[in-house]
């Protein structure tokens, strides 16, 4: 924008309206400037002003014109159509975007040079340090995972820190930015904070040294009573009602409220926190805690739901709070649960009770951990039949609130994947080995500080085997659907042959991204050897892995089938593939029927306790039906039945197609 000096008559007009300047020559204005809406303003340093033509309509219909009133400006640029009124102290060293409204605030200032929260070290997982993550505007869950957990590769961590420091140097400035179309109202203190477009900061107490990376597609809302220090808030977040953050990164579309408190913590996409407290946690996507008495501390989570009173301990009163734990994706904690770190809970597991032993159930996913008389009992695989697990898997994609076109985190929502199936394969071997070592008639089996009942062990093997059949069949059918017309067995083998060798071997979950370990190691080697030098390149590589997931998944499934089914896939026959599809069909229908029966429990007479007040059984059932509906018309129940029908038809159609191959 081109600016000019004030005309003499404009200076006279401003002075008559109560304005003053240390040097009117330092006040510059754009073409079309009018002094009509500038009253009681003190100008200091270099100040640039745009036009003031816009009318604002505020809550309740009240209207005010853009302009300046009762404010002191020092080294400030104000773009077109801003309204700045009633600033108790002053605004210093800011560039304020067009269409922004600032009313009734205390202080808005930069004392530089500052990096606006970029480069702050967050002591995640270990409160005493050693796993610090340097936060920055474009930090993804996957970047943070590498920086926090791969300390056994010091060169990698060093390179990541160097890249982050280079970015920090680029964004360090003595001038802050308030974006276009922002609203900052009734806020007491903002110091060294960058604010992106369309942000709303209303009624906050104190914001110091941070970035609010709002954008027009995904505005950020900061509400009443919030206190932040050393922070970065990503696009689409809503943080209100007295939230307190210190040394925290909050990822895209997160929601924090009702007095939630967090320090030295990372929250990635779609996390929700209310009422409780977090300290030194790595909260991967969809980590949710709603209850006042819940404390998450020194743990890594994702797709997690914390029940009321959930708690963990990282301090044994010896060498300090040095312990950490991992609850793999999809885990839940029941009300009043407790886990003593260090421990590791397998994916999609449910923790009930108070666990004081250091268990590791990573290779027994979809389990229950139940405490009885200070002993942890493990029920392997039982969560595969839970209606809650299926409901969670369906709701997460629907609850992805990210509207920013630049999505930082890679999120894979698949319940069954190479990551979970490889653990089930190990789980089957583990349970069979326990049965062999202790005998088939043992009442209890011991495993990593837990106890497994005989009946639970046998059912666990069945659950895992069924889920493996389901995954393998899913992969085969998806591959055949993409292949088009197949007329011969040779064409069948060609269609099943993988497109790439990437995907063989172990897979890992990098806080939402499920990827082959080989590809992640290749990326890390490229960082260590200097072939990747920018943080944006790292994010691009993670997105490439995410986009190629199904290609890599088929490679893994193809090679696993050889050992699981005892097949030579280069010589596979139509009959072999039909057998895989038939086992898939039985597995899908079998698991769906278990889920169906689990859902039925929610409509049992016992679940009607508390309904039909002062009435008889018929009235209780009627009251329950009016509130909850009946079992047969429940949307989820009907979806399960529909799923059985659709998958059965798909299986039959695939088998018929295979039988037609000459």
Secondary structure, 3 states (H helix, E strand, C coil): CCEEECCHHHHHHHHHCCCEECCHHHEEEECCCCCCCEEEEEEECCEEECCCCCEEECHHHCEEECEEEEEEEEEEEECCCCEEEEEEEEEEEEEECCCCEEEEEEEEECCCCECCCCCCEECCCCCCCCCCEECCCCCCHHHHHHHHHCCCCHHHHHHHHHHHHHHHHHHCECCEEECCCCEEECCCEEEEEEECCCCEEECCCEEEEEEECCECCECCEECCCCEEEEEEECCCCEECCCCEEEEEEECCCCEEECCCEEEEEEECCCCEEECCEEECCEECCCCEECCCCCEEECEEECCCEECCCCEEECCCCCCCCCCCEEECCCCEECCCCEEECCCEECCCCEEECEECCCCECCCCCCCEEEEECCEEEEECCHHHHCHHHHHHHHHHHHCCCCCCCCCCCCCCCCCCCHHHHHHHHHHHHHHHHHHHHHCCCCCEEEECCEEEEHHHHHHHHHHHHHHHHHHHHHHHHHHHHHHCCCCCHHHHHHHHCCCCCCCCCCEEEECCEEEEHHHHHHHHHHHHCCCCCCHHHHHHHHHHHHHCHHHHHHHHHHHHHHHHCCCCHHHCCHHHHHHHHHHHHHHHHHHHHHHHHHHHHHHCHHHHCCCCCCCCHHHHHHHHHHHHCCHHHCHHHHHHHHHHHHHHHHHHHHHHHHHCCC
